[in-house]
Each structure stands twice: as C-alpha cells, then as structure tokens.
C-alpha cells in the first residue's frame, strides 16, 4: 500500500491500514481473516472487497476498477 498510495489523489481514493489488534471495534469489517480490503463510499460499505495478500498489480487493478465503477 505504501508504494501504491502516492499513485492516486485523495479525490480518487484514500488508502489506510488499520491494526485490528489495536482497534478491535473494527473487526466487524473483516471478511474472515487478515488482511481484508474493503471499499467504503460516502460513509457506506461497498460491495468491492478482497481477502488475503495480493501482489501490487492485483491491488492496482482492483483500485482502478473501483474508481472506474464509481464514475
């Protein structure tokens, strides 16, 4: 995520990580394991998500698809 985030403006996407051990109240958003990536838009949880470690190409493709779908 650290290498990917600078490629996008905050108007396109805001990437963040949350340590679930330090923020157990966020556990409701897990998809059964970590890492879990969830998409939120306008304060609501979206349908796009994935579970598990993925390579940079996969994550970039995922983000681009989410951006394209929101237009």
Buried (B, 14 or more C-beta within 10 A) or exposed (E): EEEEBEEBEEEEBEBEEEEBEEEEEEEEEEEEEBBBBBBEEEEEEEEBBBBEEBEEEEBBEBBBEBEEEEE
